[in-house]
Amino acid sequence: MKAFNEFFISSIKFSIVAKTSFLSKPRLLETFETISALVIFFILFMFTFQGAKYINLYSLFDLKNALIISLNILNLILLNKISNNFSKKLINWYSVNKRSLPWRNTKDSYKIWLSEIILQQTQVKQGLPYYKKFIKLYPNVISLSKTSEQDVLKNWEGLGYYSRARNLHKASKIVVEKYNSIFPNSYNDLIKLPGIGDYSASAISSFSNGELHPVVDGNVYRFISRLFGISTIINTSSALKEFKTLLNKLISVNNPGDFNQAIMEFGALVCKPKAPDCKNCIYNKVCFSLKNHSVFDFPVKKKSSKPKTRFLNYFLIVDKNKKIMIEKRVKKDIWQNLFQFPLIETDKNFNKSLIQDYLKSNNLPFLETTGLKLVETVSHKLSHQNLKINFWINHVEKLNDSSVYVEELSNFPFPKPISSFIETFNKFLK
């Protein structure tokens, strides 16, 4: 029996070492786990068989239960070993290399929430000024809830993906009404708020409350897929579950917040999309993609469809009092609830004569003039759309109530290409 116990302990030690060495080789790791399970089954069978001589147990049920319990124990031992090695190394790197950012110096879930929403699909250098502005204007959730959506959109102007701003405002009102103005810090509460998905809820709850929820964003997908050679297409419904399962095994149980910060920071600073710093990567000796010269093959993405091209014709209708027509975009489309000049969208790029014909055929008499002039053409790219934008100007005698004074334009939230045009608008006035 003594010899058997020594063999069992030696087997566990070997399993830990071997599994750790296979960390960067998922397929080998999977094979190893299968072999280990078979070995353990044999060991347990022998152990149970020997024990049965003394306690008279020959039941398959007992053997099955013993096997399940032992496999779970061994699995915990192995996973803890791997997790501790990976997370410790990553957190140590983070402690030395992390950027000093204001939202990293607080446990305030409101401030962390603001930073996470602002930084979605946005680089830190672009998002940081907006974060500082929002914290100054709306230092707490109550102040944010009391302002208007239009003000929020105006302060968000230029950051893009305006649905984030609309959801930001909606969520603030819900928190005031349902959570007594105390911003939640638990995953289960956060996930219920508009604009918050698995990533945001995981990030906020781990940073502010130490909850054990690994984050999965673009940086994490890229880093982990390269490290382990994961070829799962990341923009599919199954990818999140697969990566979360792996990260649940790797995350630091004692410090999930720093682990999540670290893994995103590592993806942003080291395992970058186009210029990864493989030479100084702390995992370069075990990285699957580096060893196989396939760094840029990961992550694997589903090919997106060809971007749609849209032709937008904006009309700057100005009267002699320097009043100009504007309108609000209310349809569920790009830039919803932002303002614009009267718009005609066409299926191709119109010239002046075609525009005049179009206006006449659509009964737009206020534009029927020979003074119509194309003053600027710009291109603007969105995630899945290419916009060709024409700005036309036309002077009329007097406008109706749907107009504002030109100097008041700065009070309204406009999409980025329009707000940029407005900055130089005066040169087109008579």
RODO-2510 file (C-alpha; in nm, 4 decimals, decimal comma):
residues 430
     n   res          X          Y          Z
     1     m     0,0000     0,0000     0,0000
     2     k     0,2907     0,2344     0,0795
     3     a     0,4357     0,1780    -0,2644
     4     f     0,0983     0,2490    -0,4208
     5     n     0,0636     0,5790    -0,2310
     6     e     0,4112     0,6888    -0,3390
     7     f     0,3238     0,6073    -0,7005
     8     f    -0,0007     0,8032    -0,6760
     9     i     0,1751     1,1127    -0,5333
    10     s     0,4488     1,0923    -0,7954
    11     s     0,1844     1,0731    -1,0683
    12     i     0,0196     1,3925    -0,9442
    13     k     0,3552     1,5752    -0,9339
    14     f     0,4326     1,4626    -1,2873
    15     s     0,0873     1,5740    -1,4040
    16     i     0,1375     1,9234    -1,2664
    17     v     0,4759     1,9688    -1,4332
    18     a     0,3655     1,8186    -1,7622
    19     k     0,0410     2,0097    -1,7830
    20     t     0,2149     2,3378    -1,7087
    21     s     0,4626     2,2724    -1,9902
    22     f     0,1735     2,2114    -2,2301
    23     l     0,0077     2,5418    -2,1407
    24     s     0,0801     2,6993    -2,4790
    25     k    -0,0151     2,3883    -2,6736
    26     p    -0,3908     2,3379    -2,6417
    27     r    -0,4041     2,0226    -2,8547
    28     l    -0,1183     1,8580    -2,6691
    29     l    -0,2753     1,9685    -2,3448
    30     e    -0,6052     1,8090    -2,4395
    31     t    -0,4284     1,4841    -2,5335
    32     f    -0,2348     1,4889    -2,2099
    33     e    -0,5502     1,5370    -2,0036
    34     t    -0,7078     1,2377    -2,1770
    35     i    -0,4061     1,0194    -2,1020
    36     s    -0,3986     1,1458    -1,7443
    37     a    -0,7612     1,0570    -1,6980
    38     l    -0,6959     0,7013    -1,8175
    39     v    -0,3978     0,6666    -1,5826
    40     i    -0,5990     0,7991    -1,2914
    41     f    -0,8811     0,5613    -1,3776
    42     f    -0,6388     0,2700    -1,3564
    43     i    -0,4916     0,3962    -1,0299
    44     l    -0,8326     0,4432    -0,8774
    45     f    -0,9460     0,1064    -0,9991
    46     m    -0,6491    -0,0573    -0,8296
    47     f    -0,7007     0,1499    -0,5167
    48     t    -1,0685     0,0623    -0,4992
    49     f    -1,0004    -0,3006    -0,5763
    50     q    -0,7452    -0,3210    -0,2957
    51     g    -0,9740    -0,1368    -0,0562
    52     a    -1,2618    -0,3631    -0,1393
    53     k    -1,0789    -0,6518     0,0202
    54     y    -1,1146    -0,4767     0,3558
    55     i    -1,4476    -0,2927     0,3267
    56     n    -1,6229    -0,5328     0,0911
    57     l    -1,7075    -0,2744    -0,1818
    58     y    -1,7290    -0,4020    -0,5358
    59     s    -2,0022    -0,1729    -0,6593
    60     l    -1,9406     0,0073    -0,9921
    61     f    -2,1354     0,2966    -0,8461
    62     d    -1,8786     0,3398    -0,5708
    63     l    -1,5949     0,3218    -0,8186
    64     k    -1,7634     0,5808    -1,0388
    65     n    -1,8121     0,8199    -0,7493
    66     a    -1,4548     0,7711    -0,6373
    67     l    -1,3339     0,8432    -0,9883
    68     i    -1,5394     1,1641    -1,0184
    69     i    -1,4217     1,2959    -0,6819
    70     s    -1,0578     1,2159    -0,7508
    71     l    -1,0674     1,3720    -1,0980
    72     n    -1,2191     1,6901    -0,9556
    73     i    -0,9501     1,7098    -0,6878
    74     l    -0,6717     1,6577    -0,9376
    75     n    -0,8242     1,9081    -1,1768
    76     l    -0,8323     2,1721    -0,9039
    77     i    -0,4677     2,1055    -0,8214
    78     l    -0,3605     2,1370    -1,1836
    79     l    -0,5715     2,4428    -1,2607
    80     n    -0,4535     2,6257    -0,9503
    81     k    -0,0929     2,5596    -1,0491
    82     i    -0,1446     2,6879    -1,4040
    83     s    -0,3555     2,9850    -1,2969
    84     n    -0,1082     3,0956    -1,0327
    85     n     0,1835     3,0837    -1,2755
    86     f     0,0047     3,2666    -1,5552
    87     s    -0,1747     3,5295    -1,3461
    88     k     0,1237     3,6002    -1,1210
    89     k     0,3489     3,6642    -1,4182
    90     l     0,0883     3,8862    -1,5856
    91     i     0,0062     4,0899    -1,2744
    92     n     0,3762     4,1421    -1,2014
    93     w     0,4212     4,2784    -1,5534
    94     y     0,1202     4,5054    -1,5051
    95     s     0,2496     4,6477    -1,1771
    96     v     0,5625     4,7694    -1,3578
    97     n     0,4254     4,8679    -1,6991
    98     k     0,0684     4,9919    -1,6454
    99     r    -0,0298     5,3373    -1,7608
   100     s    -0,1363     5,5882    -1,4990
   101     l    -0,5049     5,6455    -1,5721
   102     p    -0,7574     5,8176    -1,3429
   103     w    -1,0135     5,5372    -1,3387
   104     r    -0,7497     5,2953    -1,2082
   105     n    -0,7172     5,4896    -0,8843
   106     t    -1,0740     5,4380    -0,7677
   107     k    -1,3213     5,1689    -0,6646
   108     d    -1,6141     5,3977    -0,7478
   109     s    -1,8303     5,1875    -0,9804
   110     y    -1,9859     5,5015    -1,1348
   111     k    -1,6486     5,6401    -1,2451
   112     i    -1,5330     5,2988    -1,3641
   113     w    -1,8579     5,2589    -1,5590
   114     l    -1,8041     5,5950    -1,7300
   115     s    -1,4528     5,4966    -1,8334
   116     e    -1,5606     5,1580    -1,9669
   117     i    -1,8451     5,2971    -2,1779
   118     i    -1,6299     5,5800    -2,3157
   119     l    -1,3437     5,3426    -2,4012
   120     q    -1,5596     5,0903    -2,5874
   121     q    -1,4233     5,0803    -2,9435
   122     t    -1,2145     5,3861    -2,8539
   123     q    -0,8430     5,4234    -2,7824
   124     v    -0,7343     5,5652    -2,4477
   125     k    -0,5713     5,8744    -2,5997
   126     q    -0,9017     5,9671    -2,7639
   127     g    -1,1274     5,8693    -2,4747
   128     l    -0,9324     6,0244    -2,1858
   129     p    -1,0315     6,3906    -2,2556
   130     y    -1,3979     6,2841    -2,2759
   131     y    -1,3718     6,0969    -1,9468
   132     k    -1,2262     6,4024    -1,7742
   133     k    -1,4984     6,6224    -1,9236
   134     f    -1,7809     6,3904    -1,8143
   135     i    -1,6431     6,3554    -1,4607
   136     k    -1,6248     6,7344    -1,4323
   137     l    -1,9742     6,7917    -1,5738
   138     y    -2,1387     6,4891    -1,4120
   139     p    -1,9434     6,3961    -1,0950
   140     n    -2,2080     6,1460    -0,9869
   141     v    -2,4955     5,9487    -1,1319
   142     i    -2,7547     6,1955    -1,0022
   143     s    -2,6075     6,4879    -1,1969
   144     l    -2,5924     6,2747    -1,5123
   145     s    -2,9555     6,1663    -1,4751
   146     k    -3,0775     6,5240    -1,4317
   147     t    -2,9249     6,6548    -1,7535
   148     s    -3,0924     6,6153    -2,0932
   149     e    -3,0066     6,3567    -2,3529
   150     q    -2,9276     6,6418    -2,5914
   151     d    -2,6645     6,7779    -2,3518
   152     v    -2,5099     6,4326    -2,3149
   153     l    -2,4971     6,3912    -2,6919
   154     k    -2,3457     6,7368    -2,7306
   155     n    -2,0678     6,6558    -2,4835
   156     w    -2,0195     6,3208    -2,6574
   157     e    -1,9872     6,4928    -2,9959
   158     g    -1,6929     6,3609    -3,1983
   159     l    -1,6492     6,0370    -3,0019
   160     g    -1,8735     5,8314    -3,2302
   161     y    -2,0973     5,5305    -3,1630
   162     y    -2,3607     5,7617    -3,0184
   163     s    -2,5795     5,4783    -2,8922
   164     r    -2,3290     5,4574    -2,6063
   165     a    -2,4192     5,8105    -2,5002
   166     r    -2,7930     5,7459    -2,5245
   167     n    -2,7609     5,4291    -2,3161
   168     l    -2,5367     5,6126    -2,0702
   169     h    -2,8156     5,8598    -2,0044
   170     k    -3,0852     5,5889    -1,9844
   171     a    -2,8807     5,3851    -1,7388
   172     s    -2,8225     5,6850    -1,5100
   173     k    -3,1981     5,7393    -1,4762
   174     i    -3,2569     5,3715    -1,3972
   175     v    -2,9869     5,3737    -1,1284
   176     v    -3,1423     5,6789    -0,9619
   177     e    -3,4914     5,5292    -0,9718
   178     k    -3,4236     5,1614    -0,8958
   179     y    -3,0945     5,1633    -0,7046
   180     n    -3,1494     5,4679    -0,4832
   181     s    -2,8840     5,6660    -0,6745
   182     i    -2,6136     5,4158    -0,5748
   183     f    -2,4405     5,2798    -0,8818
   184     p    -2,4354     4,8969    -0,8611
   185     n    -2,1088     4,7028    -0,8505
   186     s    -2,2299     4,3448    -0,8885
   187     y    -2,2315     4,1632    -1,2216
   188     n    -2,5940     4,0506    -1,1853
   189     d    -2,7171     4,4076    -1,1345
   190     l    -2,4895     4,5695    -1,3907
   191     i    -2,5847     4,3334    -1,6729
   192     k    -2,9454     4,4571    -1,6485
   193     l    -2,8573     4,8181    -1,7350
   194     p    -2,8821     4,9461    -2,0952
   195     g    -2,5505     4,9584    -2,2775
   196     i    -2,3847     4,7068    -2,0452
   197     g    -2,2990     4,3612    -2,1783
   198     d    -2,0868     4,0796    -2,0454
   199     y    -1,7584     4,2635    -2,0976
   200     s    -1,8621     4,5859    -1,9207
   201     a    -2,0349     4,4031    -1,6348
   202     s    -1,7290     4,1805    -1,5851
   203     a    -1,4899     4,4752    -1,5912
   204     i    -1,6872     4,7003    -1,3555
   205     s    -1,7696     4,4253    -1,1051
   206     s    -1,4111     4,2975    -1,0893
   207     f    -1,2505     4,6446    -1,0684
   208     s    -1,4889     4,7879    -0,8094
   209     n    -1,6005     4,4805    -0,6190
   210     g    -1,3372     4,2121    -0,6765
   211     e    -1,5827     3,9747    -0,8411
   212     l    -1,4436     3,6751    -1,0258
   213     h    -1,5544     3,7568    -1,3808
   214     p    -1,2873     3,7553    -1,6548
   215     v    -1,3124     4,0213    -1,9234
   216     v    -1,3099     3,9442    -2,2925
   217     d    -1,2552     4,2390    -2,5261
   218     g    -1,0656     4,2837    -2,8518
   219     n    -0,7300     4,3039    -2,6753
   220     v    -0,7995     3,9838    -2,4834
   221     y    -0,9205     3,7932    -2,7891
   222     r    -0,6025     3,8879    -2,9745
   223     f    -0,3584     3,8082    -2,6927
   224     i    -0,5134     3,4795    -2,5825
   225     s    -0,5755     3,3469    -2,9340
   226     r    -0,2124     3,4154    -3,0287
   227     l    -0,0739     3,2685    -2,7075
   228     f    -0,2711     2,9443    -2,7238
   229     g    -0,3195     2,9179    -3,0991
   230     i    -0,6988     2,9328    -3,0744
   231     s    -0,8486     2,9345    -3,4228
   232     t    -1,2092     2,9920    -3,3181
   233     i    -1,3673     3,2752    -3,5153
   234     i    -1,3997     3,5496    -3,2552
   235     n    -1,6957     3,7327    -3,4068
   236     t    -1,9273     3,4367    -3,3516
   237     s    -2,1618     3,3561    -3,0661
   238     s    -1,9567     3,0567    -2,9484
   239     a    -1,6273     3,2452    -2,9143
   240     l    -1,7160     3,4346    -2,5980
   241     k    -1,8130     3,1172    -2,4129
   242     e    -1,4939     2,9379    -2,5190
   243     f    -1,2636     3,2220    -2,4175
   244     k    -1,4479     3,2808    -2,0906
   245     t    -1,4105     2,9126    -2,0034
   246     l    -1,0344     2,9297    -2,0566
   247     l    -0,9962     3,2600    -1,8728
   248     n    -1,1929     3,1271    -1,5771
   249     k    -0,9110     2,8767    -1,5372
   250     l    -0,6408     3,1430    -1,5627
   251     i    -0,7830     3,4381    -1,3704
   252     s    -0,6337     3,5285    -1,0351
   253     v    -0,8772     3,4232    -0,7636
   254     n    -0,7161     3,6612    -0,5143
   255     n    -0,6872     3,9609    -0,7446
   256     p    -0,9343     3,9404    -1,0365
   257     g    -0,9466     4,3180    -1,0828
   258     d    -0,5747     4,3593    -1,1485
   259     f    -0,5763     4,0437    -1,3607
   260     n    -0,8460     4,1887    -1,5869
   261     q    -0,6705     4,5247    -1,6055
   262     a    -0,3432     4,3485    -1,6798
   263     i    -0,4665     4,1224    -1,9574
   264     m    -0,6293     4,4144    -2,1405
   265     e    -0,3244     4,6337    -2,0880
   266     f    -0,0972     4,3596    -2,2178
   267     g    -0,3024     4,3327    -2,5340
   268     a    -0,2996     4,7101    -2,5792
   269     l     0,0722     4,7697    -2,5146
   270     v     0,2499     4,4462    -2,6086
   271     c     0,0330     4,2113    -2,8131
   272     k    -0,0778     4,4894    -3,0479
   273     p    -0,2674     4,4257    -3,3711
   274     k    -0,0138     4,5439    -3,6294
   275     a     0,3120     4,5833    -3,4392
   276     p     0,3268     4,3329    -3,1527
   277     d     0,6346     4,3592    -2,9316
   278     c     0,7130     3,9872    -2,9432
   279     k     1,0783     4,0449    -2,8532
   280     n     0,9868     4,1819    -2,5102
   281     c     0,6800     3,9663    -2,4532
   282     i     0,6964     3,7771    -2,1236
   283     y     0,5291     3,4786    -2,2898
   284     n     0,7384     3,4660    -2,6080
   285     k     0,9000     3,1339    -2,5121
   286     v     0,5628     2,9569    -2,4969
   287     c     0,3551     3,1578    -2,7472
   288     f     0,1974     2,9259    -3,0021
   289     s     0,1677     3,1827    -3,2818
   290     l     0,5239     3,3109    -3,2389
   291     k     0,6702     2,9599    -3,2437
   292     n     0,4711     2,8788    -3,5552
   293     h     0,5365     3,2123    -3,7313
   294     s     0,1642     3,2834    -3,7430
   295     v     0,1239     3,5872    -3,5170
   296     f    -0,0793     3,7769    -3,7731
   297     d    -0,3057     3,4803    -3,8372
   298     f    -0,4704     3,5417    -3,4996
   299     p    -0,7290     3,6269    -3,3967
   300     v    -0,9389     3,4614    -3,6630
   301     k    -1,2255     3,6799    -3,7769
   302     k    -1,5201     3,6165    -3,9997
   303     k    -1,4831     3,8183    -4,3158
   304     s    -1,7155     4,1154    -4,3003
   305     s    -1,9332     4,2113    -4,5913
   306     k    -1,8280     4,4950    -4,8188
   307     p    -1,9091     4,8320    -4,6583
   308     k    -2,2162     5,0016    -4,7930
   309     t    -2,1642     5,3365    -4,9671
   310     r    -2,4204     5,6077    -4,8953
   311     f    -2,4523     5,9478    -5,0608
   312     l    -2,5721     6,2229    -4,8273
   313     n    -2,6623     6,5669    -4,9578
   314     y    -2,6967     6,8298    -4,6857
   315     f    -2,8575     7,1648    -4,7653
   316     l    -2,7528     7,4768    -4,5811
   317     i    -3,0571     7,6977    -4,6254
   318     v    -2,9694     8,0425    -4,4914
   319     d    -3,1861     8,3535    -4,4884
   320     k    -3,0885     8,7217    -4,4816
   321     n    -3,1022     8,7262    -4,0984
   322     k    -2,8420     8,4492    -4,0877
   323     k    -3,0882     8,1911    -3,9702
   324     i    -3,0410     7,8366    -4,0893
   325     m    -3,2602     7,5272    -4,1084
   326     i    -3,1750     7,2248    -3,8934
   327     e    -3,3598     6,9059    -3,8099
   328     k    -3,3270     6,6159    -3,5677
   329     r    -3,2507     6,2608    -3,6837
   330     v    -3,5225     6,0501    -3,5217
   331     k    -3,5078     5,7278    -3,7259
   332     k    -3,3172     5,4228    -3,6024
   333     d    -3,0142     5,4827    -3,8152
   334     i    -2,6672     5,6253    -3,7720
   335     w    -2,6512     5,9380    -3,5536
   336     q    -2,9974     5,8903    -3,4033
   337     n    -3,1153     6,1965    -3,2024
   338     l    -2,8330     6,4121    -3,3332
   339     f    -2,9034     6,7186    -3,5457
   340     q    -2,8327     6,7809    -3,9113
   341     f    -2,9142     7,0125    -4,1996
   342     p    -3,2010     6,9144    -4,4306
   343     l    -3,0921     6,5931    -4,5978
   344     i    -3,1542     6,4169    -4,9243
   345     e    -2,9967     6,0743    -4,9509
   346     t    -2,9456     5,9449    -5,3018
   347     d    -2,8272     5,6204    -5,4542
   348     k    -2,5454     5,7933    -5,6376
   349     n    -2,3427     6,1105    -5,6190
   350     f    -2,5551     6,3907    -5,7665
   351     n    -2,4293     6,6985    -5,9446
   352     k    -2,6005     7,0364    -5,9293
   353     s    -2,8373     6,9863    -6,2218
   354     l    -2,9515     6,6471    -6,0947
   355     i    -3,0069     6,7915    -5,7473
   356     q    -3,2219     7,0730    -5,8856
   357     d    -3,4279     6,8258    -6,0860
   358     y    -3,4687     6,6069    -5,7794
   359     l    -3,5811     6,8999    -5,5628
   360     k    -3,8381     7,0131    -5,8154
   361     s    -3,9769     6,6644    -5,8629
   362     n    -4,0165     6,6255    -5,4856
   363     n    -4,1940     6,9553    -5,4293
   364     l    -3,9299     7,1369    -5,2317
   365     p    -4,0010     7,4944    -5,3428
   366     f    -3,7837     7,6607    -5,0802
   367     l    -3,4846     7,5248    -5,2627
   368     e    -3,5896     7,6147    -5,6120
   369     t    -3,3263     7,8672    -5,6954
   370     t    -3,0409     7,9124    -5,9314
   371     g    -2,8250     8,0096    -5,6348
   372     l    -2,7764     7,6499    -5,5211
   373     k    -2,4036     7,5882    -5,4806
   374     l    -2,1922     7,2882    -5,3829
   375     v    -1,9423     7,4205    -5,1262
   376     e    -1,7706     7,1116    -4,9889
   377     t    -1,7469     6,7345    -5,0355
   378     v    -1,6084     6,5034    -4,7682
   379     s    -1,5740     6,1304    -4,7134
   380     h    -1,6440     5,9734    -4,3761
   381     k    -1,5931     5,6100    -4,2783
   382     l    -1,8032     5,4262    -4,0230
   383     s    -1,7589     5,0665    -3,9118
   384     h    -1,9776     4,9239    -4,1893
   385     q    -2,0507     5,2241    -4,4063
   386     n    -1,8652     5,4659    -4,6284
   387     l    -2,0296     5,8049    -4,6481
   388     k    -1,9937     6,0475    -4,9365
   389     i    -2,1174     6,3816    -4,8102
   390     n    -2,2014     6,6893    -5,0140
   391     f    -2,2717     7,0234    -4,8512
   392     w    -2,4905     7,2531    -5,0616
   393     i    -2,5673     7,6120    -4,9722
   394     n    -2,8641     7,8189    -5,0758
   395     h    -2,9731     8,1686    -4,9696
   396     v    -3,3396     8,2577    -4,9269
   397     e    -3,5303     8,5613    -4,8042
   398     k    -3,6830     8,4281    -4,4842
   399     l    -3,7051     8,0930    -4,3068
   400     n    -3,9765     7,9442    -4,0896
   401     d    -3,9679     7,8397    -3,7249
   402     s    -3,7575     7,5303    -3,7863
   403     s    -3,4516     7,7480    -3,8122
   404     v    -3,1942     7,8808    -3,5645
   405     y    -2,9374     8,1560    -3,5812
   406     v    -2,6029     8,0473    -3,7203
   407     e    -2,4244     8,1406    -3,3964
   408     e    -2,6562     7,9012    -3,2082
   409     l    -2,5390     7,5945    -3,3990
   410     s    -2,2768     7,5232    -3,1340
   411     n    -2,5557     7,4514    -2,8838
   412     f    -2,6720     7,1420    -3,0729
   413     p    -2,5088     6,7984    -3,1042
   414     f    -2,4088     6,7183    -3,4622
   415     p    -2,2329     6,4177    -3,6183
   416     k    -1,8583     6,4625    -3,6528
   417     p    -1,8476     6,5426    -4,0288
   418     i    -2,1138     6,8115    -3,9858
   419     s    -1,9622     6,9648    -3,6728
   420     s    -1,6253     6,9800    -3,8508
   421     f    -1,7901     7,1576    -4,1426
   422     i    -1,9612     7,4056    -3,9093
   423     e    -1,6204     7,5146    -3,7746
   424     t    -1,5450     7,6669    -4,1149
   425     f    -1,9004     7,7538    -4,2049
   426     n    -1,8750     8,1345    -4,1824
   427     k    -1,6575     8,1562    -4,4905
   428     f    -1,9536     8,0360    -4,6996
   429     l    -2,1888     8,3092    -4,5753
   430     k    -2,2491     8,6306    -4,7662
***
